[in-house]
């Protein structure tokens, strides 16, 4: 049971936090514990002997540091006045002394209570006691009240090296490098020379506050002045070196660590792995880890993260599974890191499996894990898994976290549930630009340009400043709906009203916007007027628009540039071939085919995902390995018969090859999105909506087929391709055939 003093400190912390910050008034509630009014759970209240109560009151010095709290800290500066201390002393049951106050300050949960204790020390004439002043200084530094801490130091009759070091580290941790260096000079002027602890605090503080170059310079100056960094200093400096990417200096620190004998220190090992990972040296990461004499969770986490940063995903996953098999006690950070590693490198199904394995190992996800794994659910349309994560976040009270909320908005939008995404967005207690971008981007993905634009206007009314991503989403929404003039206006507003210089993706959106509207010459003019050299994304946008409108001349211009910029991208060759094929220019088709053959390029296979009964199925175009392929094939044949009977004719213009029409029909029938929909039809009850995700743009024939199937089977079918969502219902598509 906590002591009376500890409970009173907790009670008074809540009272002072609730007090008015200017007037510092206090209204004592009836339940205030005191000697005359015992606590509800105290010995006296339970009728225990007064002797035991007195004995426990005598032990308050030992008990005072036992209580830990998690209270909101208010960093406002409040002047310390004797009246505050007098009011505080009138309502507490313990007399302050030079030993009790330092303990109370150490366990102090809030800045305002620290101010009250400071005032109590003034009233009790202990404000100049070295133990009390030192505790006050460290407490103010802990709460970031640097002005109060500096005031205490200035009034101290005796300033120890620990006091100077604490204040220097405090300023450094808050990014005030100038004040830190100034204090260092004042320290020397006062006749106190810094030691290794002083320098470590300076290096560590500057690194943690993001002043990485200052941290590196502090380490250099430390060595120049004859101080040899210990394991703490080396590990802090390595972290800073990794952030600035100076691998040469990092190697020097590595050599120093070996000579100084701290190379095998756990913190140094972890920092070395982290530094080499940030500097892109994957081989050194593994070498440092292999040379380590121990395998703790920190070094394992650094290894996985480092390999992930350097696209060594398979090695990272393999080593992680080795750690699990060897019984290394991995924590939630370890599992979150490997899940994020897979998601960031496009291995979504593996991320989903690892997330489930994490829970089976008894590791509970936290508020960082959830936003890391939600994109994986979104990318493979695993709506049920995403909903389960949503429920988990709700139970754990994570929904107040702005990153969790934003990730949920993104997940629901990408899984085709844009209304659910908006519901989450509206319920968020606070939003940042990422939240707004996720919702605006969700509307753009679904072709709901009007809603996207309205939300963008609301964003500005709420005084949230749009960024470059915001305008990418808005321009994309305009492009999906053919709002050409609106898109032009927002493109100009971005530059002249918001001061945002267009980047490559904004020009790509404008090329797509104009190109899809048939204004190919205007799109080409924008490319020629760009202030920088167009990249593959720009020319790819133009080539796609040329495919839509059958403009062979501009298509050849765009393709020629793409072949130079992206010679290994088979998709560009295929798109040009499709343009030739649609015009029955078979010589052009053969020429492109020969180019692909000479370069050893193969067309990327279409791949689609569909979630059925909590399981995600992946189907490849032309692949017959799925266990239900017989049922899938029979269903497609049945649908083909019905489509033919009702007069539906496949759009064979979308086939690359110069083959007979019947052969083209067969090629079209094995597109991955058709296989996925057929699997959904034979695996779910009538009327169940189907959600499919495809890695390529849906072809025109499949688009027409989906409209027919939605009407014939009386199903709602959602297909998300690389461009947007298509919602098919009653024989119509939400895109209005403008895609």
Secondary structure, DSSP 8 states (H G I E B T S, - for coil): ---HHHHHHHHHHHHHHHS-TTT------TT---SSS--TTSTTTTT--HHHHHHHHTTHHHHGGG---------------HHHHHHHHHT-SS---TTHHHHHHHT--SHHHHHHHHHHHHHTT-TT-HHHHHHHHHHHHHTT-HHHHHHHHHH-SS--HHHHHHHHHHHHHTT-HHHHHHHHHHHHHTT----HHHHHHHHHHHHHTT-HHHHHHHHHHHHHTT----HHHHHHHHHHHHHHT-HHHHHHHHHHHHHHT-TT-HHHHHHHHHHHHHTT-HHHHHHHHHH-S---HHHHHHHHHHHHHTT-HHHHHHHHHHHHHTT----HHHHHHHHHHHHHTT-HHHHHHHHHHHHHTT----HHHHHHHHHHHHHTT-HHHHHHHHHHHHHTT-TTSHHHHHHHHHHHHHTT-HHHHHHHHHH-SS--HHHHHHHHHHHHHTT-HHHHHHHHHHHHHTT----HHHHHHHHHHHHHHT-HHHHHHHHHHHHHTS-----HHHHHHHHHHHHHTT-HHHHHHHHHH-SS---HHHHHHHHHHHHHHT-HHHHHHHHHHHHHH-TT-HHHHHHHHHHHHHTT-HHHHHHHHHHHHHHT------EEEEEETTEEEEEETT---STTHHHHHHHHHHHHHHHHHTT----GGG--S---HHHHHHHHHT-HHHHHHHHHHHHS-TT--EEEEESS---HHHHHHHHHHHHHTT--EEEE-SS-EEEEETTEETTTT--
